Amino acid sequence: MFRAITPAVVLLFAGGLAAHADGDAALGKKVFNRCIACHEAATDRDKVGPHLMGVVGRKAGSAESFQSHYSQAMKDAGAAGLVWDDASLTEYLKAPKQKVPGNRMAFTGLTSDDDIANVIAYLKADPKP
């Protein structure tokens, strides 16, 4: 037997999608623990990779303190207009070598869409130690 979908069900479902799209910064901080060997997010200290403090909205390959260490591929991506917004970060975190072929990041990517959304929420939250 088929039942009509009520407006309440639609709102509940839409609210769940919005929560997923926005991510959870607290959960993202936990996921980011996979990244801390190479990246800082709460400080502007570079490690093997550039710091990610303020990365959302930043042009790829543009952290001043890391200029001499970026791959040519990352510099070229930034010169071509790649800016780290939600969409580009989602693509990069899912498959870094596909988004920016030739970049030096050894990490192969996150497989969970929730983890990706949560990490982006954490990076957008202006993380502090």
Contact map, one row per residue, 1 for C-alpha under 8 A:
111000000000000000000000000000000000000000000000000000000000000000000000000000000000000000000000000000000000000000000000000000000
111100000000000000000000000000000000000000000000000000000000000000000000000000000000000000000000000000000000000000000000000000000
111110000000000000000000000000000000000000000000000000000000000000000000000000000000000000000000000000000000000000000000000000000
011111000000000000000000000000000000000000000000000000000000000000000000000000000000000000000000000000000000000000000000000000000
001111101100000000000000000000000000000000000000000000000000000000000000000000000000000000000000000000000000000000000000000000000
000111111100000000000000000000000000000000000000000000000000000000000000000000000000000000000000000000000000000000000000000000000
000011111110000000000000000000000000000000000000000000000000000000000000000000000000000000000000000000000000000000000000000000000
000001111111000000000000000000000000000000000000000000000000000000000000000000000000000000000000000000000000000000000000000000000
000011111111100000000000000000000000000000000000000000000000000000000000000000000000000000000000000000000000000000000000000000000
000011111111110000000000000000000000000000000000000000000000000000000000000000000000000000000000000000000000000000000000000000000
000000111111111000000000000000000000000000000000000000000000000000000000000000000000000000000000000000000000000000000000000000000
000000011111111100000000000000000000000000000000000000000000000000000000000000000000000000000000000000000000000000000000000000000
000000001111111110000000000000000000000000000000000000000000000000000000000000000000000000000000000000000000000000000000000000000
000000000111111111000000000000000000000000000000000000000000000000000000000000000000000000000000000000000000000000000000000000000
000000000011111111100000000000000000000000000000000000000000000000000000000000000000000000000000000000000000000000000000000000000
000000000001111111110000000000000000000000000000000000000000000000000000000000000000000000000000000000000000000000000000000000000
000000000000111111111000000000000000000000000000000000000000000000000000000000000000000000000000000000000000000000000000000000000
000000000000011111111100000000000000000000000000000000000000000000000000000000000000000000000000000000000000000000000000000000000
000000000000001111111111000000000000000000000000000000000000000000000000000000000000000000000000000000000000000000000000000000000
000000000000000111111111000000000000000000000000000000000000000000000000000000000000000000000000000000000000000001001000000000000
000000000000000011111110000000000000000000000000000000000000000000000000000000000000000000000000000000000000000000001000000000000
000000000000000001111111000000000000000000000000000000000000000000000000000000000000000000000000000000000000000000001100100000000
000000000000000000111111100100000000000000000000000000000000000000000000000000000000000000000000000000000000000001001111100000000
000000000000000000110111111100000000000000000000000000000000000000000000000000000000000000000000000000000000000000001110110000000
000000000000000000000011111110000000000000000000000000000000000000000000000000000000000000000000000000000000000000000111111010000
000000000000000000000001111111000000000000000000000000000000000000000000000000000000000000000000000000000000000000000100010000000
000000000000000000000001111111100000000000000000000000000000000000000000000000000000000000000000000000000000000000100110010000000
000000000000000000000011111111110000000000000000000000000000000000000000000000000000000000000000000000000000000000111111110000000
000000000000000000000000111111111000000000000000000000000000000000000000000000000000000000000000000000000000000000000110010000000
000000000000000000000000011111111000000000000000000000000000000000000000000000000000000000000000000000000000000000000000000000000
000000000000000000000000001111111110000000000000000000000000000000000000000000000000000000000000000000000000000000100110000000000
000000000000000000000000000111111111000000000000000000000000000000000000000000000000000000000000000000000000000000000010000000000
000000000000000000000000000011111111100000000000000000000000000000000000000000000000000000000000000000000000000000000000000000000
000000000000000000000000000000111111100000000000000000000000000000000000000000000000000000000000000000000000000000000000000000000
000000000000000000000000000000111111111000000000000000000000000000000000000000000000000000000000000000000000000000000000000000000
000000000000000000000000000000011111111100000000000000000000000000000000000000000000000000000000000000000000000000000000000000000
000000000000000000000000000000001111111000000011000000000000000000000000000000000000000000000000000000000000000000000000000000000
000000000000000000000000000000000011111100000011110000000000000000000000000000000000000000000000000000000000000000000000000000000
000000000000000000000000000000000011111110000111111100000000000000000000000000000000000000000000000000000000000000000000000000000
000000000000000000000000000000000001011111111110011110000000000000000000000000000000000000000000000000000000000000000000000000000
000000000000000000000000000000000000001111110000001110000000000000000000000000000000000000000000000000000000000000000000001000110
000000000000000000000000000000000000000111110000000110000000000000000000000000000000000000000000000000000000000000000000000001111
000000000000000000000000000000000000000111111000001010000000000000000000000000000000000000000000000000000000000000000000000000011
000000000000000000000000000000000000000111111100001110000000000000000000000000000000000000000000000000000000000000000000000000000
000000000000000000000000000000000000000100111110011000000000000000000000000000000000000000000000000000000000000000000000000000000
000000000000000000000000000000000000001100011111111000000000000011000000000000000000000000000000000000000000000000000000000000000
000000000000000000000000000000000000111100001111111000000000000000000000000000000000000000000000000000000000000000000000000000000
000000000000000000000000000000000000111000000111110000000000000000000000000000000000000000000000000000000000000000000000000000000
000000000000000000000000000000000000011000000111111000000000000001000000000000000000000000000000000000001000000000000000000000000
000000000000000000000000000000000000011100001111111100000000001011000000000000000000000000000000000000000000000000000000000000000
000000000000000000000000000000000000001110111110111110000000001000000000000000000000000000000000000000000000000000000000000000000
000000000000000000000000000000000000001111010000011111100000000000000000000000000000000000000000000000000000000000000000001000000
000000000000000000000000000000000000000111110000001111100000000000000000000000000000000000000000000000000000000000000000001001100
000000000000000000000000000000000000000000000000000111111100000000000000000000000000000000000000000000000000000000000000001101000
000000000000000000000000000000000000000000000000000111111100000000000000000000000001000000000000000000000000000000000000001000000
000000000000000000000000000000000000000000000000000001111100000000000000000000000011110000000000000000000000000000000000001100000
000000000000000000000000000000000000000000000000000001111110000000000000000000000011100000000000000000000000000000000000000000000
000000000000000000000000000000000000000000000000000001111111010000000000000000000011100000000000000000000000000000000000000000000
000000000000000000000000000000000000000000000000000000001111110000000000000001001111000000000000000000000000000000000000000000000
000000000000000000000000000000000000000000000000000000000111110000000000011011101111000000000000000000000000000000000000000000000
000000000000000000000000000000000000000000000000000000000011111000100100011111000000000000000000000000000000000000000000000000000
000000000000000000000000000000000000000000000000000000000111111101100000001001000000000000000000000000000000000000000000000000000
000000000000000000000000000000000000000000000000011000000000111111100000000000000000000000000000000000000000000000000000000000000
000000000000000000000000000000000000000000000000000000000000011111100000000000000000000000000000000000000000000000000000000000000
000000000000000000000000000000000000000000000100010000000000001111100000000000000000000000000000000000000000000000000000000000000
000000000000000000000000000000000000000000000100110000000000011111111100000000000000000000000000000000000000000000000000000000000
000000000000000000000000000000000000000000000000000000000000111111111100000000000000000000000000000000000000000000000000000000000
000000000000000000000000000000000000000000000000000000000000000001111100000000000000000000000000000000000000000000000000000000000
000000000000000000000000000000000000000000000000000000000000000001111110000000000000000000000000000000000000000000000000000000000
000000000000000000000000000000000000000000000000000000000000100001111111011000000000000000000000000000010000000000000000000000000
000000000000000000000000000000000000000000000000000000000000000000001111111000000000000000000000000001110000000000000000000000000
000000000000000000000000000000000000000000000000000000000000000000000111111100000000000000000000000001100000000000000000000000000
000000000000000000000000000000000000000000000000000000000000000000000011111110000000000000000000000111100000000000000000000000000
000000000000000000000000000000000000000000000000000000000001100000000111111111000000000000000000000101100000000000000000000000000
000000000000000000000000000000000000000000000000000000000001110000000111111111100000000000000000000000000000000000000000000000000
000000000000000000000000000000000000000000000000000000000000100000000001111111110000000000000000000000000000000000000000000000000
000000000000000000000000000000000000000000000000000000000001100000000000111111111100000000000000000100000000000000000000000000000
000000000000000000000000000000000000000000000000000000000011110000000000011111111110000000000000000000000000000000000000000000000
000000000000000000000000000000000000000000000000000000000001000000000000001111111100000000000000000000000000000000000000000000000
000000000000000000000000000000000000000000000000000000000000000000000000000111111100000000000000000000000000000000000000000000000
000000000000000000000000000000000000000000000000000000000011000000000000000011111110000000000000000000000000000000000000000000000
000000000000000000000000000000000000000000000000000000000011000000000000000011111111000100000000000000000000000000000000000000000
000000000000000000000000000000000000000000000000000000011111000000000000000001001111100100000000000000000000000000000000000000000
000000000000000000000000000000000000000000000000000000111111000000000000000000000111111110000000000000000000000000000000000000000
000000000000000000000000000000000000000000000000000000011100000000000000000000000011111110000000000000000000000000000000000000000
000000000000000000000000000000000000000000000000000000010000000000000000000000000001111111000000000000000000000000000001000000000
000000000000000000000000000000000000000000000000000000000000000000000000000000000001111111100000000000000000000000000000000000000
000000000000000000000000000000000000000000000000000000000000000000000000000000000111111111110000000000000000000000000000000000000
000000000000000000000000000000000000000000000000000000000000000000000000000000000001111111111000000000000000000000000001000000000
000000000000000000000000000000000000000000000000000000000000000000000000000000000000011111111100000000000000000000011001000000000
000000000000000000000000000000000000000000000000000000000000000000000000000000000000001111111111001000000000000000000000000000000
000000000000000000000000000000000000000000000000000000000000000000000000000000000000000111111111111100000000100000000000000000000
000000000000000000000000000000000000000000000000000000000000000000000000000000000000000011111111000000000000110000010000000000000
000000000000000000000000000000000000000000000000000000000000000000000000000000000000000001111111000000000001111000010000000000000
000000000000000000000000000000000000000000000000000000000000000000000000000000000000000000111111111000000001110000000000000000000
000000000000000000000000000000000000000000000000000000000000000000000000000000000000000000111111111110101011100000000000000000000
000000000000000000000000000000000000000000000000000000000000000000000000000000000000000000010011111111101001000000000000000000000
000000000000000000000000000000000000000000000000000000000000000000000000000000000000000000010011111110000000000000000000000000000
000000000000000000000000000000000000000000000000000000000000000000000000000000000000000000110011111110000000000000000000000000000
000000000000000000000000000000000000000000000000000000000000000000000000110010000000000000010001111111100000000000000000000000000
000000000000000000000000000000000000000000000000000000000000000000000000100000000000000000000001111111100000000000000000000000000
000000000000000000000000000000000000000000000000000000000000000000000011110000000000000000000000100111110000000000000000000000000
000000000000000000000000000000000000000000000000000000000000000000000011110000000000000000000001100111111000000000000000000000000
000000000000000000000000000000000000000000000000000000000000000000000110000000000000000000000000000001111100000000000000000000000
000000000000000000000000000000000000000000000000100000000000000000000000000000000000000000000001100000111111000000000000000000000
000000000000000000000000000000000000000000000000000000000000000000000000000000000000000000000000000000011111000000000000000000000
000000000000000000000000000000000000000000000000000000000000000000000000000000000000000000000001000000001111100000000000000000000
000000000000000000000000000000000000000000000000000000000000000000000000000000000000000000000111100000001111110000000000000000000
000000000000000000000000000000000000000000000000000000000000000000000000000000000000000000011111000000000011111000000000000000000
000000000000000000000000000000000000000000000000000000000000000000000000000000000000000000001110000000000001111110110000000000000
000000000000000000000000000000000000000000000000000000000000000000000000000000000000000000000100000000000000111110110000000000000
000000000000000000000000000000000000000000000000000000000000000000000000000000000000000000000000000000000000011111110000000000000
000000000000000000000000000000000000000000000000000000000000000000000000000000000000000000000000000000000000011111111000000000000
000000000000000000010010000000000000000000000000000000000000000000000000000000000000000000000000000000000000000111111100000000000
000000000000000000000000001100100000000000000000000000000000000000000000000000000000000000000000000000000000011111111110000000000
000000000000000000000000000100000000000000000000000000000000000000000000000000000000000001001100000000000000011111111111000000000
000000000000000000011111000100000000000000000000000000000000000000000000000000000000000001000000000000000000000011111111100000000
000000000000000000000111111110100000000000000000000000000000000000000000000000000000000000000000000000000000000001111111110000000
000000000000000000000011101110110000000000000000000000000000000000000000000000000000000000000000000000000000000000111111111000000
000000000000000000000010100100000000000000000000000000000000000000000000000000000000010011000000000000000000000000011111111100000
000000000000000000000111100100000000000000000000000000000000000000000000000000000000000000000000000000000000000000001111111110000
000000000000000000000001111110000000000000000000000000000000000000000000000000000000000000000000000000000000000000000111111111100
000000000000000000000000100000000000000010000000000111110000000000000000000000000000000000000000000000000000000000000011111111100
000000000000000000000000000000000000000000000000000001010000000000000000000000000000000000000000000000000000000000000001111111100
000000000000000000000000100000000000000000000000000000000000000000000000000000000000000000000000000000000000000000000000111111100
000000000000000000000000000000000000000001000000000011000000000000000000000000000000000000000000000000000000000000000000011111110
000000000000000000000000000000000000000011000000000010000000000000000000000000000000000000000000000000000000000000000000011111111
000000000000000000000000000000000000000011100000000000000000000000000000000000000000000000000000000000000000000000000000000001111
000000000000000000000000000000000000000001100000000000000000000000000000000000000000000000000000000000000000000000000000000000111
